[in-house]
Amino acid sequence: MSWLKILGAVIVGALLLTVGILLGHFAIPKGGNGPRAPSWVQTVGRDLNESLLQSFMDQVDSGKIRENLKALASQPHMATTKGDEELVKLLLRRWQDPQVGLDSASEDVYGAFLSFPDPQRPNSVAVGVCGSQIFSTRRSEKNVTADQTHADVVQPYAAYAPPGNPRGRLVYANQGKRSDYLELVNMGINLNGTIAITRYGVAGRADKAVNGAEFGVAGVVVYTDPADINDGRASEEETYPNSWYLPPSGVERGSYSRYFGDLLTPYYPAKGNMPGQGRALTHDGIPPIPTQPIGFEDAQTLIWWQQGSVSLLAPPDRYVLYGNHRDSWVHGAIDPSSGTAVMLEITRVLGKMLKEGKWRPRRSIIFGSWGAEEFGLIGSTEYTEEFYSKLRERSVAYINVDISVFGERPSVLSSVSVYDNWRNHFNRISPSYGVIPNLGSLGAGSDYASFIHYLGITSKDIAYTYDRNKTSARIYPAYHTAFDTFDYADRFIDPGFTSHQAVARTVGNVLLRLADSLILPLNVSDYGEKLDELYSAAAQGDFLANLNANNLSLDPLKAAIGRFKSVAADFNQRITKLKEESPSPLQIRMVNDQIMLLERAFLNTQAFPNQYYYSHVIWASKSSDQATFPGLADAYTSALETGDWDQVQKHLTIVVHAVESAASTLEAVA
């Protein structure tokens, strides 16, 4: 009789620890109290300075980005550790530099609930026969380069999973989806008291354990399958340091929580005596059973055994935010330091231009270095909770650059622009513009989550990725392992750092256009195309037939979308007319506020009561594979099983109301 055991406490301590975020910004200085007209009166009508933008692009230095990354990834810097504190000091030194620094830089601290392993009792998974242990998984990754031996390399563990030592028969449960466990039950397999081994992908980390517990699983083991990340390559000769592929001992760490932000203080900043501080953690969004990640070499063995406030007219009180997290699971050269290296180069160039008196932004630019992202987007979420009202009222957009370069790309020829390269490799057909670059949807994979889903701030995540036609890797192979080092990045991800330079130039271009354009460069009519796409998915086939069979009509939604598109077209015509005239600062302020507030119109805090922070009717996450509005899609799929079509009607009403509200936001004020 064989048994499998998860040895050691998966979480020996889950503590309230201080999570730091850094904020820096450029802004227009506040004027004095004298009768003289403030200086912004002379410049408020000026548009973006294209020559200044070109000057910024010319100054972005790939060598300095490389130097940034080398410093950022020199040691592990998991949230709240000494390495994290050292990065806080580094960023503050850079942003407070008198020659190339920002106007100001400060640190905010939150008392968040984090989860760490006990270094004296490292976790592992073992196989036993007749009471004797015959195999145990590695407790650390193999020493391939000196980076893996650093004293601060955290042992592989599943953050937020509970402690325990379950024993049971090993069962293979594919990706840990609910349907995977259900299939095993339908095959006649009793899952009570078993240990499920699952592979990363599709289902979220926490979901693999939450789903398993529903069927009586006692513990979960998670591994990275080389077929999903290494194009099938699994030998040491084929993997890092000989290529970019993940070595057999590599273990992907991660947060095993369904939600983002501090788990004890949802919707409130984790400061002082906020609700939930000090409360025992009972949460349906984290694993209820012990869970442990392992490398694929160990997984192979286990499976073998198993088979066997400013003036009204000036816009410094409008914010363009740019951020990335600072913490990593180990050295974090790519995730997240590749993004921070780019951000530091952008702030260096802009800081130099500002200190030399060549530039100051029309709108304030706020740079954020978030802490504890890897534990569930905690730093950025706490920030949005604390400054909820101010950010909702004043934020134009949020730009996120986390992993700036996912993989090596061929050198971009001078004749091929970033735009054309993007359009050639990832495009869609637009009814208005023809073939254009495609944009993916923002889920909750990085710090943009609370900005778009909770606050309704227009958000963008930017990165260079590899050609998916040349590799099937779901992400770069060293992700969240001790092999994500500067050496790995320098040799296999971006030799020469030209991709990082291209990202810095592209992001800086977007940042400056958002900060300095007289009228915000966001086309509201593009939303009409997305609304049409989501509507069309519901207005055909079985979806439409089932709606009709239950006396539900899409006509109100069709009418609302038609109204939105008409109002958006009128709005664009007004902008065109303004540009042809000499608009007053008040007219400019009015249309810019309408553009800024459009995203907020799609929020409904009652739309998804069972999903923390999600309130965006267009972009919320969904479990259904129906390609329509997320709430409507999930309600429809559920109604097919339960017969509850009232929920479908509810979400139709929510969508119609949101689209009508968005149209009203764009209507002429007077």
C-alpha positions in Angstrom: 0.0 0.0 0.0 1.5 3.3 -1.0 0.8 6.8 0.3 1.8 10.3 -0.5 2.5 13.0 2.0 2.9 16.7 2.0 5.6 17.2 4.5 6.0 20.3 6.7 3.7 23.2 7.2 2.8 24.9 4.0 2.2 28.1 6.0 3.8 28.2 9.4 3.4 31.9 9.6 1.0 34.3 7.9 1.7 37.7 9.3 0.6 41.2 9.2 3.6 42.9 7.7 4.4 46.3 6.4 4.1 46.6 2.6 5.7 49.7 1.2 4.8 51.5 -2.0 6.8 54.4 -3.5 5.2 57.3 -5.2 7.0 59.9 -7.3 5.6 62.6 -9.6 6.1 65.4 -11.9 3.5 68.2 -11.7 2.9 71.9 -12.4 3.9 73.9 -9.3 1.2 75.7 -7.4 1.1 79.5 -7.9 1.4 82.3 -5.4 -1.4 84.5 -4.0 -0.6 87.7 -5.8 -2.8 89.5 -8.3 -0.5 88.6 -11.2 -1.9 86.0 -13.7 -0.4 82.6 -13.0 2.1 81.3 -15.5 -0.1 78.5 -16.8 -2.4 81.1 -18.5 0.4 81.5 -21.1 0.8 77.8 -21.8 -2.7 76.2 -21.1 -3.6 76.4 -24.8 -0.5 74.7 -26.1 -0.6 71.1 -27.4 1.9 68.3 -27.2 5.5 69.3 -28.2 6.4 66.7 -30.8 10.1 67.8 -30.9 10.3 67.4 -27.1 8.8 63.9 -27.5 11.4 63.0 -30.1 14.1 64.3 -27.7 12.8 61.9 -25.1 12.9 59.0 -27.5 16.5 59.8 -28.6 17.7 59.9 -25.0 16.4 56.5 -23.9 19.5 54.4 -23.4 19.4 50.6 -23.7 22.7 50.4 -21.8 21.3 52.2 -18.8 18.2 49.9 -18.8 20.6 47.0 -18.7 22.5 48.6 -15.7 19.1 49.2 -14.0 18.1 45.5 -14.4 21.5 44.3 -13.2 21.1 46.3 -10.0 17.4 45.5 -9.5 18.0 41.7 -9.9 21.2 41.5 -7.9 19.5 39.8 -5.0 16.1 38.2 -4.1 13.6 40.9 -3.1 10.4 39.2 -2.0 7.9 41.7 -0.3 9.0 43.0 3.1 12.5 41.3 2.9 15.8 43.0 3.2 16.2 42.9 -0.6 12.8 44.7 -1.0 13.9 47.4 1.5 17.2 47.9 -0.4 15.2 48.5 -3.6 13.1 51.1 -1.8 16.3 52.9 -1.0 17.5 52.6 -4.5 14.3 54.0 -6.1 14.2 56.8 -3.6 17.8 57.7 -4.4 17.1 57.8 -8.1 13.8 59.7 -7.8 15.3 62.2 -5.4 18.4 62.8 -7.5 18.9 66.6 -7.9 20.0 66.2 -11.5 17.6 63.6 -12.9 15.0 63.1 -10.2 11.3 63.8 -9.9 9.6 66.7 -8.2 9.0 64.6 -5.1 9.2 61.0 -4.0 7.8 59.4 -0.8 7.0 56.0 0.7 3.7 54.8 2.0 3.4 51.7 4.3 0.5 49.3 4.8 0.1 46.5 7.4 -0.9 43.7 5.0 -1.6 40.0 5.7 1.2 38.0 3.9 2.1 34.4 3.9 5.6 32.9 4.3 7.1 29.4 4.8 9.1 28.4 7.8 12.8 28.2 6.6 13.5 25.7 9.3 10.8 23.3 8.1 10.9 23.4 4.3 8.0 21.9 2.4 8.1 18.8 0.3 6.1 16.0 -1.1 7.0 12.4 -0.4 6.0 8.9 -1.5 5.9 6.1 1.0 5.3 2.3 0.9 4.3 0.3 3.9 5.2 3.1 6.3 8.6 3.8 4.8 9.5 7.0 2.8 11.1 6.0 -0.6 11.0 9.3 -2.4 10.9 13.0 -1.5 10.8 16.1 -3.8 13.5 18.7 -3.8 13.3 21.4 -1.2 15.1 24.0 -3.4 16.1 24.4 -7.0 19.3 23.0 -8.4 22.4 25.2 -8.3 22.8 26.1 -11.9 24.4 29.5 -11.5 25.5 31.2 -8.3 22.1 33.0 -8.1 20.2 29.9 -6.9 22.5 29.6 -3.8 21.7 33.1 -2.5 20.7 32.9 1.2 17.5 34.9 0.5 16.1 32.6 -2.2 12.7 31.6 -0.8 12.0 27.9 -0.8 9.2 26.8 -3.1 5.8 27.2 -1.5 2.1 28.1 -2.1 1.4 31.4 -0.5 -1.8 31.5 1.5 -2.3 27.7 1.5 -2.9 26.3 5.0 -0.5 24.1 7.0 -1.0 20.4 7.1 0.4 16.9 6.5 -2.3 15.1 4.5 -1.6 11.5 3.3 -3.5 9.9 0.5 -3.5 8.2 -2.8 -2.1 10.3 -5.7 -4.5 11.1 -8.5 -3.7 13.1 -11.7 -6.2 15.9 -12.1 -5.0 17.7 -15.3 -5.2 21.5 -14.7 -7.3 21.4 -11.6 -10.4 22.8 -13.2 -13.8 21.8 -11.7 -14.6 19.9 -14.9 -11.3 17.9 -14.4 -12.3 16.7 -11.0 -15.9 16.1 -12.1 -14.6 13.9 -15.0 -12.6 11.8 -12.5 -15.8 11.3 -10.4 -17.7 10.4 -13.5 -15.0 7.7 -14.2 -15.9 6.2 -10.8 -12.8 7.5 -9.0 -13.4 8.3 -5.3 -11.5 11.5 -4.6 -12.1 11.6 -0.8 -8.8 11.8 1.0 -6.7 11.8 -2.2 -3.7 14.0 -3.1 -4.3 15.6 -6.5 -1.4 16.4 -8.8 -2.2 19.2 -11.3 -0.3 21.2 -13.8 -0.2 25.0 -14.1 -2.4 26.7 -16.6 -6.1 27.6 -17.3 -7.5 27.3 -13.8 -6.0 29.8 -11.3 -3.6 28.7 -8.7 -6.1 28.9 -5.8 -8.9 27.4 -7.9 -6.9 24.1 -8.3 -7.2 23.6 -4.6 -10.6 25.1 -4.0 -12.1 22.9 -6.8 -10.4 19.8 -5.4 -11.6 20.4 -1.9 -15.2 20.5 -3.2 -14.7 16.8 -4.2 -13.0 15.7 -1.0 -9.3 16.1 -2.1 -7.1 16.4 0.9 -4.0 18.1 -0.7 -2.8 19.4 -4.0 0.5 19.3 -5.8 1.1 21.7 -8.7 3.9 21.4 -11.3 5.0 23.2 -14.5 4.6 20.9 -17.5 7.5 21.2 -20.0 4.9 20.8 -22.8 3.2 24.0 -21.6 6.3 26.1 -21.1 9.4 24.5 -22.7 8.0 23.3 -26.1 8.5 19.8 -24.7 12.2 20.2 -23.9 13.0 18.7 -20.5 16.7 17.7 -20.3 19.3 19.7 -18.5 21.3 20.0 -21.8 18.3 21.7 -23.4 17.4 24.1 -20.6 18.9 27.1 -18.8 21.8 28.0 -18.7 22.1 26.5 -22.2 18.8 28.0 -23.4 15.9 30.1 -22.1 13.9 27.0 -21.1 13.1 26.1 -17.5 15.5 23.6 -15.9 13.9 20.4 -14.6 14.2 21.5 -10.9 12.5 24.9 -11.5 9.5 25.6 -9.3 7.0 28.3 -10.1 6.1 30.2 -6.9 2.9 32.3 -6.7 0.0 33.6 -4.7 -2.7 31.1 -4.2 -5.5 33.6 -3.7 -8.5 34.2 -5.9 -8.6 37.9 -5.0 -6.2 40.8 -5.0 -5.5 43.2 -2.2 -5.1 42.6 1.5 -7.4 39.7 2.4 -8.3 41.2 5.8 -9.3 44.7 4.7 -11.2 44.5 1.4 -12.2 48.0 0.1 -10.2 49.7 2.9 -6.5 50.5 3.1 -4.6 48.3 5.5 -3.7 51.1 7.9 -4.4 51.8 11.6 -7.7 50.4 12.9 -9.3 49.7 9.6 -12.1 47.0 9.6 -10.6 43.5 9.6 -7.2 44.3 11.1 -6.2 41.5 13.5 -9.2 39.4 12.5 -8.6 35.6 11.9 -8.5 34.8 8.3 -11.5 32.8 7.0 -11.8 33.3 3.3 -13.3 31.4 0.4 -10.7 32.7 -2.0 -7.7 30.8 -0.7 -7.0 27.1 -0.6 -8.8 25.2 2.1 -6.3 22.3 1.8 -2.5 22.1 1.9 -0.9 22.8 -1.5 2.7 22.6 -2.7 4.3 23.5 -6.1 7.1 21.3 -7.4 9.4 21.0 -10.5 8.6 18.8 -13.4 11.4 16.4 -12.7 9.8 15.6 -9.4 6.4 15.5 -11.0 7.5 13.0 -13.5 8.6 10.7 -10.6 5.4 11.2 -8.7 3.3 10.5 -11.8 5.4 7.4 -12.5 4.5 6.2 -9.0 0.9 7.1 -9.5 0.8 5.1 -12.7 2.5 2.7 -11.0 -6.2 70.7 -5.7 -5.3 73.5 -8.3 -7.0 76.2 -10.4 -10.1 75.0 -12.3 -8.7 75.8 -15.7 -5.2 74.2 -15.3 -4.9 70.4 -15.4 -2.2 69.5 -12.8 -5.0 68.0 -10.8 -5.5 65.4 -13.5 -3.2 62.4 -13.1 -1.5 60.0 -15.5 -0.3 57.1 -13.4 2.5 54.7 -14.3 3.4 51.8 -12.2 5.0 48.4 -11.6 5.5 46.2 -8.6 8.9 45.9 -7.0 8.7 42.6 -5.2 9.6 39.2 -6.7 9.5 35.6 -5.6 13.3 35.3 -6.0 15.7 37.5 -8.1 12.9 38.5 -10.4 15.0 39.8 -13.3 12.1 39.6 -15.8 9.2 39.6 -13.3 9.1 42.4 -12.3 12.6 44.0 -12.7 12.5 44.3 -16.5 9.6 46.6 -16.0 11.2 48.6 -13.2 14.4 49.0 -15.2 12.4 50.5 -18.0 10.5 52.8 -15.6 13.8 54.0 -14.1 15.2 54.9 -17.5 12.0 56.8 -18.4 12.1 58.8 -15.1 15.9 59.5 -15.7 15.3 61.0 -19.1 12.2 62.9 -18.1 13.8 64.0 -14.8 16.8 65.3 -16.8 14.6 67.3 -19.2 12.7 68.7 -16.2 15.7 69.7 -14.2 17.2 71.4 -17.3 14.0 73.4 -17.7 13.1 72.0 -21.1 9.8 70.4 -20.0 7.1 70.2 -17.4 3.9 68.1 -18.0 0.5 69.5 -18.6 -1.0 66.8 -16.3 0.7 65.5 -13.2 2.5 62.1 -13.8 2.5 59.8 -10.8 5.0 56.9 -10.8 4.2 54.0 -8.4 6.5 51.2 -7.3 4.1 48.7 -5.7 4.9 46.2 -2.9 3.6 42.7 -2.4 2.1 42.3 -5.9 3.1 38.6 -5.9 0.9 38.0 -2.9 -2.2 39.3 -4.6 -1.6 42.9 -6.0 -1.6 44.2 -2.5 0.4 47.4 -2.7 -1.5 48.8 -5.6 -4.9 47.7 -4.3 -4.2 49.3 -0.9 -3.3 52.5 -2.7 -6.5 52.6 -4.7 -8.5 51.9 -1.5 -6.8 54.7 0.5 -7.1 57.3 -2.3 -10.3 56.0 -3.8 -12.2 59.3 -4.2 -9.2 61.3 -5.3 -8.1 58.8 -7.9 -11.6 58.3 -9.3 -12.1 62.1 -9.6 -8.8 63.0 -11.1 -7.1 60.0 -12.9 -6.9 60.1 -16.7 -5.2 56.7 -17.2 -3.0 54.1 -15.6 -0.1 52.5 -17.5 1.3 49.2 -16.2 4.7 47.8 -17.3 5.4 44.6 -15.3 7.3 42.1 -17.4 8.5 44.5 -20.1 10.0 41.8 -22.3 8.7 38.2 -22.3 11.2 36.8 -24.8 13.8 37.6 -27.4 12.7 39.1 -30.6 14.6 39.7 -33.9 16.2 43.1 -34.2 13.5 45.5 -35.5 14.5 46.9 -38.8 14.6 50.7 -39.0 12.0 50.5 -41.7 9.5 48.6 -39.5 7.8 50.7 -36.8 6.6 49.2 -33.5 3.0 49.8 -34.7 3.6 47.9 -38.0 5.3 45.1 -36.2 2.4 44.9 -33.7 -0.1 44.9 -36.6 1.7 42.2 -38.5 1.8 39.8 -35.6 -1.4 40.5 -33.6 -4.2 42.2 -35.4 -7.9 42.4 -35.9 -10.3 43.8 -38.5 -11.9 47.1 -37.5 -15.1 48.2 -39.3 -13.7 51.7 -39.2 -10.0 51.4 -39.8 -9.4 48.0 -41.5 -6.5 45.9 -40.2 -5.2 47.4 -36.9 -3.2 46.1 -33.9 -5.3 44.0 -31.6 -5.6 44.7 -27.8 -6.1 41.9 -25.3 -8.4 42.3 -22.3 -7.1 43.1 -18.8 -7.9 40.5 -16.3 -6.2 40.6 -12.8 -2.7 39.4 -13.6 -0.9 42.6 -12.5 -1.3 45.9 -10.8 -3.7 47.4 -13.3 -6.5 45.3 -11.8 -7.8 47.6 -9.1 -7.4 50.7 -11.4 -9.6 49.3 -14.1 -12.0 46.9 -12.3 -12.5 48.9 -9.0 -12.0 52.5 -10.0 -12.9 52.4 -13.7 -9.7 54.2 -14.7 -8.7 53.6 -18.4 -5.7 51.2 -18.1 -3.1 49.7 -20.4 -0.4 47.0 -19.9 2.5 47.1 -22.3 5.1 44.5 -23.0 7.1 42.9 -25.8 6.4 39.2 -26.2 7.8 36.3 -28.2 6.5 34.9 -31.5 3.8 32.4 -30.4 4.2 30.6 -33.8 7.8 29.6 -32.8 7.2 28.3 -29.3 4.2 27.0 -27.3 5.5 28.3 -24.0 2.7 29.7 -22.0 5.1 32.2 -20.5 8.9 32.6 -20.4 10.2 29.3 -18.9 12.1 30.7 -15.8 9.0 32.5 -14.6 8.8 32.7 -10.7 11.8 30.4 -10.3 15.3 30.8 -9.0 16.5 30.9 -12.6 14.9 34.2 -13.4 18.2 36.1 -13.1 20.1 38.9 -14.8 22.3 36.3 -16.5 19.1 34.6 -17.9 17.7 37.9 -19.1 21.0 39.1 -20.5 21.7 35.9 -22.5 18.3 34.6 -23.5 15.5 37.2 -23.1 17.0 40.4 -24.6 20.7 40.4 -25.5 21.7 44.0 -26.1 18.5 45.2 -24.3 17.1 46.6 -27.6 13.6 45.2 -26.8 13.7 46.9 -23.4 14.7 50.1 -25.2 11.8 49.7 -27.6 9.4 49.2 -24.7 10.8 52.3 -22.9 10.3 54.4 -26.1 6.8 53.1 -26.7 5.7 53.5 -23.1 7.3 57.0 -22.9 5.5 57.9 -26.1 2.1 56.9 -24.7 2.9 58.5 -21.3 3.8 61.9 -22.8 0.9 61.9 -25.2 -1.5 61.3 -22.3 0.2 63.9 -20.1 0.8 66.7 -22.6 -1.9 66.5 -25.4 -4.3 69.4 -25.3 -7.2 66.9 -25.8 -6.7 63.4 -24.4 -5.8 61.1 -27.3 -8.5 58.5 -26.6 -11.1 57.8 -29.2 -14.5 57.2 -27.6 -16.0 55.7 -30.8 -13.7 52.7 -30.4 -15.8 51.6 -27.5 -18.8 51.3 -29.9 -16.9 48.6 -31.8 -16.4 46.6 -28.6 -20.1 47.0 -27.7 -21.1 45.7 -31.1 -18.8 42.7 -30.8 -20.2 41.7 -27.4 -23.8 42.3 -28.6 -23.3 40.2 -31.7 -22.1 37.2 -29.7 -25.4 37.2 -27.9 -27.6 38.0 -30.9 -27.2 34.7 -32.8 -27.4 30.9 -32.5 -28.5 29.1 -29.4 -27.9 32.1 -27.2 -30.5 34.2 -29.0 -32.9 31.2 -29.3 -32.8 30.5 -25.6 -33.3 34.2 -24.8 -36.4 34.3 -27.0 -37.7 31.0 -25.6 -37.6 32.6 -22.1 -39.3 35.9 -23.3 -36.0 37.9 -23.0 -35.3 40.5 -25.7 -32.0 42.1 -26.8 -33.9 45.0 -28.4 -33.3 47.5 -25.5 -29.5 46.6 -25.6 -29.4 47.1 -29.3 -31.1 50.5 -29.0 -28.7 51.6 -26.2 -25.7 50.6 -28.2 -27.1 52.5 -31.2 -27.5 55.6 -29.1 -24.0 55.3 -27.7 -22.5 55.1 -31.1 -24.5 58.1 -32.3 -23.5 60.2 -29.3 -19.9 59.2 -29.6 -19.8 60.3 -33.2 -21.3 63.7 -32.3 -18.7 64.0 -29.5 -15.9 63.4 -32.0 -17.3 66.0 -34.3 -17.3 68.5 -31.4 -13.7 67.7 -30.7 -12.8 68.2 -34.4 -14.5 71.5 -34.4 -12.7 72.6 -31.2 -9.4 71.8 -32.8 -10.2 74.0 -35.8 -11.1 76.9 -33.5 -9.3 78.6 -30.6 -11.1 76.8 -27.7 -11.2 78.3 -24.2 -9.5 76.4 -21.4 -13.0 75.6 -20.0 -14.1 74.0 -23.2 -10.9 71.9 -23.3 -11.5 70.9 -19.6 -15.1 69.9 -20.3 -14.3 67.5 -23.2 -11.3 66.0 -21.4 -13.4 65.3 -18.3 -16.0 63.6 -20.5 -13.3 61.4 -22.0 -11.8 60.6 -18.6 -15.2 59.8 -17.0 -16.4 57.5 -19.8 -14.8 54.4 -18.3 -16.4 55.1 -14.9 -19.9 55.0 -16.5 -19.5 51.3 -17.1 -19.1 50.5 -13.4 -21.9 48.9 -11.4 -21.0 48.0 -7.8 -24.0 45.6 -7.6 -23.2 43.7 -10.8 -20.9 41.1 -9.4 -21.6 40.9 -5.6 -19.6 37.6 -5.2 -16.4 39.0 -6.8 -14.4 41.4 -4.8 -13.5 44.7 -6.6 -15.0 43.7 -9.9 -17.6 46.2 -11.1 -16.8 46.9 -14.7 -19.7 45.7 -16.8 -17.5 45.3 -20.0 -14.2 44.0 -18.6 -15.0 42.0 -15.5 -13.7 38.4 -15.5 -16.1 35.5 -16.4 -16.1 31.8 -16.1 -18.4 31.2 -19.1 -17.0 30.6 -22.6 -19.7 32.8 -24.1 -18.1 35.7 -25.9 -20.6 38.4 -24.7 -20.8 40.8 -21.8 -19.3 38.9 -18.7 -22.2 39.1 -16.3 -24.7 38.2 -19.1 -22.4 35.3 -20.2 -22.2 33.8 -16.7 -25.9 34.3 -16.0 -26.8 32.6 -19.3 -24.5 29.6 -18.7 -25.9 29.2 -15.2 -29.5 29.5 -16.4 -28.9 26.6 -18.8 -28.3 24.4 -15.7 -30.6 26.0 -13.1 -33.4 27.5 -15.1 -32.9 30.8 -13.4 -33.5 33.2 -16.3 -34.3 36.1 -13.8 -30.5 36.5 -13.4 -30.1 36.8 -17.2 -32.8 39.5 -17.2 -31.0 41.2 -14.3 -27.7 41.3 -16.2 -29.3 42.5 -19.4 -30.7 45.4 -17.4 -27.3 46.1 -15.9 -25.7 46.2 -19.3 -28.4 48.4 -20.9 -28.1 50.8 -17.9 -24.3 51.0 -18.2 -24.4 51.7 -21.9 -27.1 54.4 -21.5 -25.0 56.0 -18.7 -22.0 56.0 -20.9 -23.9 57.7 -23.7 -25.2 60.3 -21.3 -21.6 61.0 -20.2 -20.6 62.0 -23.7 -23.6 64.2 -24.5 -23.0 67.9 -24.8 -23.1 69.7 -21.5 -24.7 72.8 -22.8 
